[in-house]
Amino acid sequence: MPEILPSALDELGLASYPVNSIAGQEAAARALARRMLAGELTPPELAFRVHQRFGHELPLAERLAELDDEYDMLDYGGGRASSEVDAEVTTEARRLAPYPGVSLEPTDVPT
């Protein structure tokens, strides 16, 4: 089955990434970001999942891993408020969410 999966996905117009590829990991991080923006994950859940799956090794999502570390430090006080970290995670999710090369601008502007 694995030998036919890439061609089947290509036929459907879906992206196929080599196992453990950077492109595949980035696509997964982007998918998690979109889930958070859709309300399926909270900001702390997004940061935790990205940190758990990729550690600090995926440059595209490094800031989310750092923010997960910040959530861990909230229990010890003296840092930022949870709402501030949530806001920064949301900003990162918005940065990651679009597919590469896809504009967020409307394509059919009324005249």
VEXTOR-132156 format. One record per residue: residue in one letter; z, y, x of N, C-alpha, C, O in turn; residue number from 1. Coordinates in Angstrom, 3 decimals, always signed. Each point is the difference from the previous one (the first is absolute). Layout:
 rest     n_up  n_north   n_east    ca_up ca_north  ca_east     c_up  c_north   c_east     o_up  o_north   o_east  nr
    A        Z        Y        X        Z        Y        X        Z        Y        X        Z        Y        X NUM
...
***
This chain:
 rest     n_up  n_north   n_east    ca_up ca_north  ca_east     c_up  c_north   c_east     o_up  o_north   o_east  nr
    M   +0.000   -1.201   +0.802   +0.000   +1.201   -0.802   +0.000   +1.268   +0.848   -0.738   +0.930   -0.326   1
    P   +1.530   -0.843   +1.400   +0.008   +1.242   +0.784   -1.370   +0.387   +0.549   -0.266   +1.183   +0.209   2
    E   -0.601   -2.157   +0.026   -1.314   +0.312   +0.562   -0.925   +0.683   -1.004   -0.936   +0.689   +0.406   3
    I   +1.172   -0.862   -1.699   -0.865   +0.646   -0.993   +0.612   +1.269   -0.600   -0.689   +0.769   -0.671   4
    L   +1.957   -0.559   +0.911   +0.682   +1.155   -0.591   -0.642   +1.337   +0.396   -0.244   +0.820   -0.885   5
    P   -0.041   -0.559   +2.170   -0.606   +1.293   +0.329   -1.322   +0.256   -0.722   -0.232   +1.111   -0.477   6
    S   -0.627   -2.106   +0.389   -1.277   +0.227   -0.685   +0.196   +0.171   -1.509   -0.715   +0.778   -0.631   7
    A   +1.676   -1.500   +0.051   +0.269   +0.151   -1.430   +0.535   +1.401   -0.301   -0.413   +0.622   -0.978   8
    L   +1.323   -0.127   +1.806   +0.532   +1.352   -0.193   -1.096   +1.040   +0.187   -0.079   +0.972   -0.752   9
    D   -0.765   -1.180   +1.758   -1.110   +0.922   +0.238   -0.938   +0.046   -1.206   -0.473   +1.067   -0.393  10
    E   +0.213   -2.228   -0.181   -0.877   -0.084   -1.175   +0.576   +0.786   -1.179   -0.741   +0.553   -0.812  11
    L   +2.063   -0.513   +0.733   +0.672   +0.739   -1.071   +0.198   +1.479   +0.348   +0.500   +0.780   -0.811  12
    G   -0.899   -0.415   +2.018   +0.168   +1.386   +0.421   +1.415   +0.326   +0.426   +0.398   +1.165   -0.008  13
    L   +0.370   -2.183   +0.383   +1.382   +0.188   +0.426   +0.097   -0.110   +1.513   -0.761   -0.734   +0.631  14
    A   +1.699   +1.466   -0.058   +0.179   -0.030   +1.451   +0.647   -1.312   +0.416   +0.843   -0.557   -0.703  15
    S   -1.263   +0.085   +1.863   +0.576   -1.197   +0.597   +0.397   +0.343   +1.428   -0.809   +0.528   +0.762  16
    Y   +2.045   -0.826   -0.401   +0.493   +0.324   +1.328   +0.377   -1.274   +0.731   +0.525   -0.928   -0.616  17
    P   -0.782   +0.860   +1.925   +0.464   -1.156   +0.769   +1.526   -0.105   -0.084   +0.695   +1.013   -0.085  18
    V   -0.194   -2.224   +0.108   +1.444   -0.240   -0.072   +0.697   +0.759   +1.130   -0.441   -0.033   +1.149  19
    N   +1.517   +0.706   -1.488   +0.827   +0.759   +0.947   -0.728   +1.156   +0.679   +0.443   +0.463   +1.051  20
    S   -1.535   +0.008   -1.616   -0.717   +1.131   +0.595   +0.712   +1.304   -0.331   +0.715   +0.099   -0.997  21
    I   -0.920   +0.895   +1.845   +0.556   +1.327   -0.261   -0.560   +0.549   -1.311   +0.733   +0.586   -0.797  22
    A   -2.036   -0.778   +0.579   -0.621   +0.494   -1.235   +0.648   -0.642   -1.226   +0.224   +0.670   -1.008  23
    G   +0.073   -1.953   +1.091   +0.656   -0.690   -1.110   +1.412   +0.497   -0.219   +0.434   +0.167   -1.139  24
    Q   +0.291   +0.073   +2.231   +1.366   +0.510   -0.115   -0.005   +1.409   -0.583   +0.849   +0.342   -0.823  25
    E   -1.815   +0.473   +1.253   -0.096   +1.349   -0.554   -0.341   -0.034   -1.483   +0.529   +0.794   -0.779  26
    A   -1.401   -1.700   +0.389   -0.347   -0.136   -1.418   +1.233   -0.410   -0.809   +0.201   +0.485   -1.113  27
    A   +0.612   -1.366   +1.664   +1.224   -0.425   -0.689   +0.973   +1.163   -0.135   +0.607   +0.177   -1.057  28
    A   -0.449   +0.619   +2.115   +0.892   +1.166   -0.062   -0.497   +1.003   -1.039   +0.792   +0.581   -0.742  29
    R   -2.108   -0.384   +0.697   -0.574   +0.915   -0.995   +0.223   -0.518   -1.422   +0.281   +0.777   -0.913  30
    A   -0.405   -2.084   +0.732   +0.222   -0.593   -1.325   +1.452   +0.181   -0.430   +0.266   +0.298   -1.164  31
    L   +0.669   -0.473   +2.085   +1.416   +0.222   -0.324   +0.242   +1.465   -0.371   +0.753   +0.295   -0.928  32
    A   -1.392   +0.611   +1.652   +0.153   +1.431   -0.311   -0.504   +0.299   -1.405   +0.638   +0.738   -0.751  33
    R   -1.782   -1.312   +0.399   -0.531   +0.217   -1.354   +0.949   -0.566   -1.052   +0.160   +0.590   -1.069  34
    R   +0.470   -1.729   +1.360   +0.961   -0.577   -0.959   +1.194   +0.931   -0.196   +0.498   +0.141   -1.117  35
    M   -0.040   +0.490   +2.187   +1.117   +0.934   -0.144   -0.413   +1.202   -0.841   +0.750   +0.442   -0.870  36
    L   -1.931   +0.080   +1.129   -0.470   +1.163   -0.764   -0.245   -0.345   -1.465   +0.051   +0.879   -0.861  37
    A   -0.315   -2.150   +0.573   -0.194   -0.453   -1.381   +1.338   -0.315   -0.682   +0.024   -0.372   -1.173  38
    G   +1.076   +0.520   +1.897   +1.317   -0.241   -0.582   +0.474   -1.444   +0.070   +1.016   -0.347   -0.602  39
    E   -1.736   -0.494   +1.327   +0.392   -1.406   +0.113   +1.051   -0.232   +1.085   +0.684   -1.023   -0.006  40
    L   -0.555   +1.961   +0.928   +0.996   -0.064   +1.068   +0.687   +1.360   +0.101   -0.604   +1.029   -0.303  41
    T   +1.842   -1.028   +0.719   +0.689   +1.259   +0.288   -0.315   +0.400   +1.442   -0.453   -0.834   +0.784  42
    P   +0.687   +2.090   -0.429   -0.224   +0.390   +1.395   +0.781   -0.862   +1.007   -0.574   -0.410   +1.009  43
    P   +1.871   +0.122   -1.254   +0.690   -0.865   +0.960   -0.618   -1.401   +0.090   -0.034   -0.591   +1.079  44
    E   -0.449   +0.060   -2.197   -0.636   -1.327   +0.020   -1.288   +0.027   +0.823   -0.269   -0.929   +0.762  45
    L   -0.524   +1.986   -0.912   -1.226   +0.106   +0.788   +0.326   +0.038   +1.488   -0.576   -0.753   +0.786  46
    A   +1.490   +1.619   -0.403   +0.357   +0.115   +1.416   +0.527   -1.328   +0.537   -0.364   -0.414   +1.101  47
    F   +1.216   -0.251   -1.872   +0.561   -1.287   +0.428   -1.086   -1.055   +0.171   -0.033   -0.700   +1.013  48
    R   -0.855   +0.584   -1.998   -1.048   -1.032   +0.071   -0.946   +0.224   +1.174   -0.362   -0.943   +0.703  49
    V   -0.034   +2.193   -0.496   -0.887   +0.293   +1.132   +0.722   -0.309   +1.316   -0.573   -0.614   +0.900  50
    H   +1.824   +1.039   -0.797   +0.778   -0.245   +1.219   +0.202   -1.497   +0.229   -0.115   -0.486   +1.126  51
    Q   +0.414   -0.232   -2.192   +0.228   -1.449   +0.096   -1.269   -0.730   +0.435   +0.066   -0.904   +0.834  52
    R   -1.217   +1.280   -1.384   -1.253   -0.715   +0.295   -0.616   +0.377   +1.336   -0.553   -0.854   +0.694  53
    F   +0.643   +2.131   -0.327   -0.728   +0.479   +1.175   +0.892   +0.540   +1.103   -0.479   +0.298   +1.094  54
    G   +1.765   -0.169   -1.367   +0.890   +0.583   +0.996   -0.464   +1.399   +0.363   -0.427   +0.771   -0.859  55
    H   +0.514   -0.457   +2.132   -0.462   +1.297   +0.500   -1.321   -0.176   +0.745   -0.363   +0.829   +0.835  56
    E   -0.350   -1.907   -1.139   -1.201   -0.364   +0.755   -1.313   +0.439   -0.630   -1.048   -0.133   +0.631  57
    L   +1.070   +0.646   -1.843   -1.231   +0.418   -0.673   -0.049   +1.533   +0.000   +0.680   +0.640   -0.803  58
    P   -1.480   -0.052   +1.699   +0.004   +1.467   +0.127   -0.220   +0.739   -1.322   +0.631   +1.030   -0.234  59
    L   -1.506   -1.532   -0.626   -0.278   +0.660   -1.270   +1.265   +0.168   -0.848   +0.143   +0.996   -0.709  60
    A   +0.765   -1.960   +0.781   +1.190   +0.002   -0.861   +1.300   +0.166   +0.779   +1.079   -0.263   -0.531  61
    E   -1.175   +0.695   +1.781   +1.185   +0.152   +0.845   +1.043   +0.913   -0.637   +1.195   -0.287   +0.057  62
    R   -1.645   +1.384   -0.663   +0.962   +0.942   -0.587   +0.803   -0.651   -1.116   +1.180   +0.308   -0.163  63
    L   -1.789   -1.198   -0.607   +0.755   -0.693   -1.059   +1.078   -0.891   +0.600   +1.093   -0.097   -0.559  64
    A   -1.372   -0.551   +1.677   +1.015   -0.818   +0.670   +1.158   +0.887   +0.477   +1.167   -0.370   -0.125  65
    E   -1.503   +1.532   +0.666   +1.033   +0.941   +0.432   +0.835   +0.475   -1.182   +1.219   +0.136   +0.109  66
    L   -1.875   +0.115   -1.238   +0.727   +0.448   -1.194   +0.893   -1.096   -0.549   +1.062   +0.293   -0.547  67
    D   -1.467   -1.552   +0.679   +0.886   -1.096   -0.395   +1.259   +0.020   +0.855   +1.098   -0.240   -0.502  68
    D   -1.251   +0.521   +1.780   +1.175   +0.140   +0.871   +0.890   +1.142   -0.469   +1.226   -0.096   +0.055  69
    E   -1.851   +1.185   -0.520   +0.789   +1.128   -0.508   +0.788   -0.392   -1.248   +1.146   +0.415   -0.170  70
    Y   -1.764   -1.220   -0.708   +0.741   -0.472   -1.180   +1.236   -0.772   +0.436   +1.066   +0.140   -0.600  71
    D   -1.204   -0.945   +1.631   +1.147   -0.765   +0.492   +1.118   +0.912   +0.489   +1.178   -0.335   -0.124  72
    M   -1.542   +1.484   +0.676   +0.989   +0.932   +0.542   +0.678   +0.839   -1.082   +1.039   +0.608   +0.257  73
    L   -1.608   -0.564   -1.463   +0.588   +0.810   -1.074   +1.426   -0.429   -0.320   +0.829   +0.831   -0.371  74
    D   -0.541   -2.111   +0.512   +1.341   -0.507   -0.298   +1.056   +0.562   +0.946   +1.187   -0.005   -0.327  75
    Y   -1.600   +0.485   +1.484   +0.936   +0.496   +0.995   +0.193   +1.505   -0.067   +0.809   +0.552   +0.745  76
    G   -1.543   +0.122   -1.632   +0.147   +1.434   -0.213   -0.521   +0.823   +1.166   -0.427   -0.539   +1.021  77
    G   +0.469   +1.833   -1.187   -0.402   +0.907   +1.062   -1.499   +0.223   +0.115   -0.435   +0.888   +0.734  78
    G   -0.355   -1.669   -1.437   -1.457   +0.152   +0.074   -0.522   +0.753   -1.201   +0.704   +0.793   -0.625  79
    R   -1.933   -1.061   +0.328   -0.640   +0.638   -1.150   +0.449   -0.666   -1.293   +0.587   -1.082   +0.001  80
    A   -0.878   +1.758   -1.090   +0.275   -0.563   -1.321   -1.052   -1.059   -0.319   -1.127   +0.063   +0.491  81
    S   +1.505   -1.022   -1.309   -0.910   -1.064   -0.415   -1.253   +0.572   -0.648   -1.097   -0.516   +0.213  82
    S   +1.248   +1.569   -0.996   -1.155   +0.603   -0.674   -0.994   +0.585   +1.003   -1.203   +0.008   -0.260  83
    E   +1.685   +0.477   +1.389   -0.889   +0.533   +1.035   -0.815   -1.120   +0.645   -1.193   +0.160   +0.260  84
    V   +1.845   -1.289   -0.005   -0.702   -1.144   +0.580   -1.002   -0.548   -1.014   -1.127   -0.344   +0.356  85
    D   +1.545   +0.262   -1.631   -0.915   -0.437   -1.066   -1.257   +0.874   -0.025   -1.115   -0.509   -0.118  86
    A   +1.300   +1.816   +0.230   -1.135   +0.934   -0.045   -0.936   -0.235   +1.178   -1.219   +0.062   -0.160  87
    E   +1.767   -0.330   +1.334   -0.859   -0.236   +1.156   -0.731   -1.340   -0.116   -1.157   -0.109   +0.405  88
    V   +1.827   -0.915   -0.958   -0.669   -1.282   -0.231   -1.148   +0.191   -0.986   -1.080   -0.560   +0.189  89
    T   +1.306   +1.344   -1.232   -1.048   +0.263   -0.984   -1.179   +0.725   +0.640   -1.153   -0.298   -0.314  90
    T   +1.426   +1.240   +1.201   -1.067   +0.685   +0.724   -0.794   -0.988   +0.844   -1.230   +0.051   +0.023  91
    E   +1.918   -0.939   +0.664   -0.681   -1.020   +0.806   -0.825   -0.933   -0.880   -1.114   -0.376   +0.364  92
    A   +1.654   +0.005   -1.512   -0.739   -0.879   -0.921   -1.286   +0.676   -0.453   -1.045   -0.646   -0.082  93
    R   +1.110   +1.928   -0.209   -1.202   +0.732   -0.412   -1.027   +0.061   +1.131   -1.205   -0.042   -0.246  94
    R   +1.685   +0.141   +1.473   -0.903   +0.021   +1.148   -0.685   -1.349   +0.172   -1.183   -0.066   +0.334  95
    L   +1.932   -1.009   -0.562   -0.531   -1.352   +0.207   -0.828   -0.522   -1.158   -0.922   -0.789   +0.209  96
    A   +1.228   +1.209   -1.412   -0.548   -0.624   -1.200   -1.517   -0.025   -0.101   -0.551   -1.030   -0.389  97
    P   -0.150   +2.101   +0.716   -1.465   -0.057   -0.171   -0.631   -1.044   +0.910   +0.467   -0.254   +1.110  98
    Y   -1.525   -0.332   -1.608   -0.779   -0.903   +0.848   -0.633   +0.841   +1.094   -0.352   +1.155   -0.242  99
    P   +0.198   -1.707   +1.445   -0.657   +0.773   +1.058   -1.404   +0.409   -0.426   -0.758   -0.799   -0.551 100
    G   +0.434   +2.039   +0.812   -1.346   +0.479   -0.301   -0.236   +0.373   -1.451   -1.118   +0.357   -0.372 101
    V   +2.159   -0.433   -0.458   -0.148   +0.342   -1.411   +0.599   +1.376   -0.225   +1.172   +0.228   +0.301 102
    S   -1.953   +0.670   -0.817   +0.458   +1.351   -0.260   +0.852   +0.023   -1.263   -0.260   -0.728   -0.957 103
    L   +1.270   +1.570   +0.975   +0.837   +0.173   -1.186   -0.529   +1.123   -0.889   +0.556   +0.273   -1.063 104
    E   -1.618   +0.365   +1.501   -0.600   +1.085   -0.778   -0.829   -0.576   -1.135   -0.592   -1.069   +0.151 105
    P   +0.540   +1.763   -1.294   -0.842   -0.493   -1.110   -1.464   -0.011   +0.415   -0.458   +0.882   +0.727 106
    T   -0.266   -1.881   -1.192   -1.407   -0.119   +0.384   -0.930   +0.667   -1.007   -1.096   +0.426   +0.364 107
    D   +1.507   -0.329   -1.601   -0.861   +0.664   -0.989   +0.726   +1.209   -0.560   +0.807   -0.097   -0.924 108
    V   -1.124   +1.238   +1.517   +0.630   +1.248   -0.390   -0.804   +0.610   -1.138   -1.216   +0.151   +0.116 109
    P   +1.886   +0.205   -1.228   -0.720   +0.592   -1.137   -0.655   +1.314   +0.414   +0.559   +0.764   +0.787 110
    T   -1.739   -0.515   -1.323   -0.709   +1.249   +0.310   -0.050   +0.905   -1.195   -0.559   +1.095   +0.078 111
***
